[in-house]
Amino acid sequence: MSHAPEPFNDALRRAKTEFLEMPGLKLTAAQAARLLSVDEALCGRVLSALVESRFLAETSNSRFVRADH
């Protein structure tokens, strides 16, 4: 059985929580990394996973927003 590393899972949960609690939230990757207190590489993986799962969308100006908003 394969599991994602715990720091990834923690950051993924925190990112989802932040975007759910603030529906209009729009963040760049660097802003998201600071908000989640993770390095930019981990944050990039988290944001990519959330875009792939269609929870987030990336705007034309490289900001991440909830896909349903």
C-alpha positions as CSV (number, residue, x, y, z in Angstrom):
1,M,0.0,0.0,0.0
2,S,1.4,3.4,-1.0
3,H,0.8,6.5,1.0
4,A,1.8,10.1,0.3
5,P,4.3,11.5,2.8
6,E,2.8,13.1,5.9
7,P,4.0,16.6,5.2
8,F,2.3,16.5,1.8
9,N,-0.9,15.2,3.4
10,D,-0.8,17.8,6.1
11,A,-0.2,20.7,3.6
12,L,-3.0,19.3,1.4
13,R,-5.5,19.3,4.2
14,R,-4.5,22.8,5.3
15,A,-4.8,24.2,1.8
16,K,-8.2,22.7,1.4
17,T,-9.3,24.1,4.7
18,E,-8.0,27.6,3.9
19,F,-9.8,27.7,0.5
20,L,-13.0,26.3,2.0
21,E,-13.0,28.8,4.9
22,M,-12.3,31.7,2.5
23,P,-14.2,31.0,-0.7
24,G,-12.9,34.1,-2.5
25,L,-9.3,33.4,-1.7
26,K,-6.9,34.0,-4.6
27,L,-3.2,33.2,-4.0
28,T,0.0,32.9,-6.0
29,A,2.1,29.9,-5.4
30,A,4.5,31.9,-3.2
31,Q,1.6,33.3,-1.2
32,A,0.2,29.9,-0.7
33,A,3.6,28.6,0.5
34,R,3.8,31.3,3.1
35,L,0.2,30.8,4.2
36,L,0.8,27.0,4.6
37,S,4.3,27.5,6.1
38,V,5.8,25.1,3.6
39,D,8.6,25.4,1.1
40,E,7.7,26.3,-2.5
41,A,8.5,22.8,-3.9
42,L,6.0,21.1,-1.5
43,C,3.5,23.8,-2.1
44,G,3.8,23.4,-5.9
45,R,3.0,19.7,-5.5
46,V,0.0,20.4,-3.3
47,L,-1.3,23.1,-5.7
48,S,-0.8,20.7,-8.6
49,A,-2.7,17.9,-6.9
50,L,-5.6,20.3,-6.0
51,V,-5.8,21.5,-9.6
52,E,-5.7,17.9,-11.0
53,S,-8.5,16.9,-8.6
54,R,-10.4,20.0,-9.8
55,F,-10.7,21.5,-6.3
56,L,-8.6,24.5,-7.4
57,A,-8.1,26.3,-10.8
58,E,-5.2,28.4,-11.9
59,T,-6.2,31.8,-13.3
60,S,-4.5,33.4,-16.3
61,N,-2.5,35.6,-13.9
62,S,-1.1,32.6,-12.0
63,R,-3.4,32.7,-9.0
64,F,-5.0,29.7,-7.5
65,V,-8.8,29.9,-6.7
66,R,-11.5,27.4,-5.8
67,A,-12.6,25.8,-9.0
68,D,-16.3,26.2,-8.2
69,H,-16.0,30.0,-7.8
